[in-house]
Every structure is written in C-alpha cells, then in structure tokens.
Amino acid sequence: MTYSQDVIFSLHSYTENVRKKRVLLATSHPLFRQAIIDILAETPGIDLVAKAANGWDALRMSHRLKPDVILIDFYMAGLSGLEVTKLVMRESPQILIVVLLDEENQEYIKAVEKSGAWTQLTKSQLAQELPSLLTKLQRADKANDSPDRTLTQEANVQ
C-alpha cells in the first residue's frame, strides 16, 4: 500500500466508527416537527434522513430507509404512532423507537412499553430531555441498553 492508500484506509475506518445515527421523525404537527428538527440539527452524530406527517408515511419510510432511530408521535393521522411502532418492531426490531406522548398517562406508557419501543418522552419534556436522550441514542445498542438502564447506571456511579 502507498502512503495515500494508508491515509484513505485510516480515514474510512475512522468514519465507519463515528457513523451518525440515522433518524426518521414522524409527527403531524408542523410547528412541533420544526422544533424537533432544530434540536436535531444542533446535535452532533445525528442525521435526519426523513420526516413523515402521518403514520402510513412513517411506516413506508421506515421500511424503505431502515433508520437507526424513529422519533414518532403517539397520535398520528392514518396509523397511530403505537400501531407504526408495533409493525416496525415485527420487521426491524433493531430500530430504536422513541414515542412522543402528549402527557404522562400510565395507560399510554404501558402500551408504549408493550409495543417494543425503546422509550417514551412527553412533549413537555422535549426541549429539556431530547438532547441528552439523543446522546444516549448515539451510544445505544438495543439489546443491551435502554434509557432507563442508562439512567440507573449513571445514578449508581454518582
């Protein structure tokens, strides 16, 4: 190998190790969607690959694009975020799904947990919690990590 091939190989290996998490955002509320887009744009290691305004589009895009992460509103036109989550988990259980809730309702939280989603986040917590959640997503391995486990581990260290 020549020197230039060594450099190219090293750069290629480095960029593979720091691959950005590919995110699909699905919410039917334009202002809410833009607020999330603004947060994602400022977060290193995140690549917003698609935006969906209804559940059917979210499902189609998830099948076609195979994102690493889906941020999806619980309430969506067409298919609900919960229905989309269940369908995506059947085909692509490696995708990390964060369901966005309007409120902390225990019935909804339990339904999200049963759906196979990685976690849920209330919209009122979004601005405050999404950046730290995205950082956890960058390190996440669905088989071994969940935000709850990560938070518990961090609390035990302190």
C-alpha positions, 0 to 999 in steps of 0.5 A, a space after each residue: 500500500 502507498 502512503 495515500 492508500 494508508 491515509 484513505 484506509 485510516 480515514 474510512 475506518 475512522 468514519 465507519 466508527 463515528 457513523 451518525 445515527 440515522 433518524 426518521 421523525 414522524 409527527 403531524 404537527 408542523 410547528 412541533 416537527 420544526 422544533 424537533 428538527 432544530 434540536 436535531 440539527 444542533 446535535 452532533 452524530 445525528 442525521 435526519 434522513 426523513 420526516 413523515 406527517 402521518 403514520 402510513 408515511 412513517 411506516 413506508 419510510 421506515 421500511 424503505 430507509 431502515 433508520 437507526 432511530 424513529 422519533 414518532 408521535 403517539 397520535 398520528 393521522 392514518 396509523 397511530 404512532 403505537 400501531 407504526 411502532 408495533 409493525 416496525 418492531 415485527 420487521 426491524 426490531 433493531 430500530 430504536 423507537 422513541 414515542 412522543 406522548 402528549 402527557 404522562 398517562 400510565 395507560 399510554 406508557 404501558 402500551 408504549 412499553 408493550 409495543 417494543 419501543 425503546 422509550 417514551 418522552 412527553 412533549 413537555 419534556 422535549 426541549 429539556 430531555 431530547 438532547 441528552 436522550 439523543 446522546 444516549 441514542 448515539 451510544 445505544 445498542 438495543 439489546 443491551 441498553 435502554 434509557 432507563 438502564 442508562 439512567 440507573 447506571 449513571 445514578 449508581 456511579 454518582 
